């Protein structure tokens, strides 16, 4: 092989052009798709930037919830029974212009989309049957809950329980007294549910751990029975530090007349429990205000509110704060000469201990609790020089002054209340 044959041929002098190199590179790179044009919307996007449409919807729902539906059968029954509507009660209890509602538009809403737009409007709206929020009572800030019996008879099943629990938590977090106006609040479902399912159930009562926590913290719990307090509603009132029942409309029981009569049981087994019972028969004021289930009896709803306001005036916001002291025009060193003659010299004669209490305490400051039960004992609240005090006394006009079991329970309860 010659020397010339071992030599490599010289490289070609021809170099690829820029366009050729670009085409070679492009062959190895995926083509970039052209940007797509946005699909035209079938509806006009007319939603305002300031959310005024949503604010208007909320305003509409609030207006519906705060306006009584006079054509509603539940509202008509409420008025025929001589009871106030739930919002009338709230306004009568609280100081003027102090009502601030929480969950004002909670309830069940059905919506309808307006044709050709992205907007919706409410078709139907059933407000929550429990009104809750903040307010002031004699300039004292409180948390309150109030049942609306005109909507589903005040049943507390479903989402209503979550709303109630929220207010119970707020009372703990803010350490504020809580007032409960009960008119319904069954936690075990409605009669309609029992008829459909064939049975009831034991309510879980998730809110009660917060009630117990409130009581342990000394947060005042005040309850009023302003209608049939059923099931969970009954338990909520009984657990309060102080409870009062309206004599003309109040009742308290575990289950209503239809459940006790056993209509669903009759349809299933051909037998009933007891028929023809009224609310009063099941648990009227004459029963519960004389056995200690409810502390006090009031003639009507207005007197219930008066008693709630009076009791609250003696109590602190919680166990960690002092009770309110009011200015007193009653001289602390005044002489009560009538005390010399109240107790008879003859031991066989009786006297009224309440006369002694009202003489010693500040004028018009005595408030008795549980006057109709445990009558061998007298307990209540009063003031000395404007300072709140608890009072316990034996009643020598009953049982010759000897204490019985009911009187002992009454004293024990009052000691815990004051503590």
Buried (B, 14 or more C-beta within 10 A) or exposed (E): EEEEEEEEEEEEEEEEEEEEEEEEEEEEEEEEEEEEEEEEEEEEEEEEEEEEBEEEBEEBBBEBBEEBEEEEEBBEEBBEEEBBBBBBBBBEBBBEEBBEBBBBBBBEBEEEEEEEEEBBEEEEBEBBBBBBBBBBBEEBBBBBBBBBBBBBBBBBBEEBBEBBBBBBBBBBEBBBBBBBBBBBBBBBBBBEBBEEEEEBEEBEBEBBEBBEBBBEEBBBBBBBBBBBBBBBBBBBBBBBBBBBBBBBBBBBBBBBBBBBBBBBBEEEEEEEEEEEBEBEBBBBBEBBBBEBBBBBBBEBBEBBBBBBBBBBBBBBBBEEEEBBEBEBEBEEEEEEEEEEEEBEEEEEEBEEBBEBBBBBBBEEBBBBBBBBBBBBBBBBBBBBBBBBBBBEBBBBBBEEEEBBEBBEBBBEBBEEBBE
